[in-house]
């Protein structure tokens, strides 16, 4: 099935994005990115062709998600994740990024079993409000329930 022909419709844009942590929406973030890959290795053998005989299933890796947000919004997320002792680094949480437009099918990206990975704070004289960058480490991602790796045995 190919994509639909659309004329004069709304395409996904920044206003289409919803970001939720453990089901709670957060609105004060200005950038979010994440990456995943599956590295396959060719398997060579003897023969005049010297071409691969096949490939490995590959190793799946997910890079940390990188998020930028207004200083107060980042602090609100930290506070939401913190335990009674003030530790927000050990909390395991679920992250969801949704893209919703009235004339498009919703897209849901899940970051599974997340942990706060680190924070970068850098400020300079400016008329702009203050921002912080932070990283979210996660085990794997899903895009509308689909995984880049073989999930037939049911990843957690």
N, C-alpha and C positions, 0 to 999 in steps of 0.2 A: 504494500500500500504506500503510495507516495504522499507528499504533503498536498494540502488543499490550495487551490487558486483563490487568492483573496484580492479584492479591489476595495480600496478606501476603508479597510478595517483597521483596528488597533493592533499593532504589533506589541510584543513584550517589550517593556522598557523599565527604567528604574522604578517607576511608580507601580509596577506590577509585582514587585518582590515583597514577600512576607518572610520574616526570619523569626523562628520560634526555637526556644530552648526549653526542653521538657514540657512542651505544649503552651508555654507562655510567650506571647509576641513581644518583640523588642523593636523599637522604631528608630532609634538614634544612631544607626550605623550608616556609614557613607561609602563603604567598599567592602566586598567580600569575594574571595576567590578560593578555589580548592582544585586539586589535581589528583589524578590516579593514573596508574599505568600497569600494564602486564607485559613483562619482558620475557620473550620466548627466545630460546637458543637453538640454532640449527644443529642437527646431529649428522656428522659426516662419517663416511666409510670409504672403503676402497672402490676403485672403478675409474675408468677413463673419463667419465663425465665430471668427476670431482664436484658434483652437486650434492646438496644435503639429501640424506635419506628420509629425513623427517624433522620435526621440531618438538621441543619439550612443551608441556602444557603451559609453562611460564610461571613466573613469580609475580604475584599481585602486590603492589605497594601503593599506599596512599600518602601523599605529602600533607603536611599540616595546612589546614585552612588558615588563610590570612584575612583578618578583619580589621577595619578602621572604623572608629566611632567617636562621637562627641564624648568628651571626658566624663560627663555626668552619666551618660548611658552605659559606658564601659564599667563605671563604678556600680551602677545599678545591677548589671549582670554579675559582677564579682560578688556583691552582697547576696544576690539570689542563690548563688552556688555555695556560699560559705556555710560551714557547719557551726555548731555552738561554740567552738574554739576559735573561729575566725579563719579556718583553713578552707580556701576555695580551690586549691591545687589538686586535691585528691578526689573530688566529686566526679563521678561518672554521670554524664548526662547525654541526652539525645538532641541533636541539632537538625532542624528542618528548614530548608529554603524552598519556598513555593513561588511559582510564577502564575499569576491569575489575571486573565483578561476575559471580558464577557464574550468575545467572539473567537476565542482560542480554547483548546483543551488545556486544563491545568497541568503544570509540570511540577512534580514534587521530587526534591533531592534530599535524601536522608544521609546524615553523617552519624554513623553508628558507634556507640560507646566512646564518646568524646571525653577529653580531659583538657584543662587549661594548660597550654604549653609554654607560654611566656608572654611578656609585655615589653613593648618598646615605647618609651616616653621621650619626646624631644619637643621643646617649645622655643619659639623665637619671637621677637617683637613683631607684632602684626595686629591688624584690626580684626583678624579672623578669630572665631571661637577656638578653644583648645580641643585637640583630638589626641587619641592614643591608638596605637596599633597593638594587636595581640594575635596569638596563634592558638588554634584549637587542634590538638592531635586527636585522630580518630582511627578506628580499626579498619573500616571500609565504608564505601559509599554505595548508595542505591539511587537510581534515576527512574522514577515511576515504578519502583519495585524491582527493577532490573539491575543485575550486577555485571561487571566486566569480567568476573571470574566464574568458573563452574560452581554454581551454588546448589547443585542437585542433592548434596547431602545436608543441606540446610544450615548455612552459616548462622551463628547465633544472632 
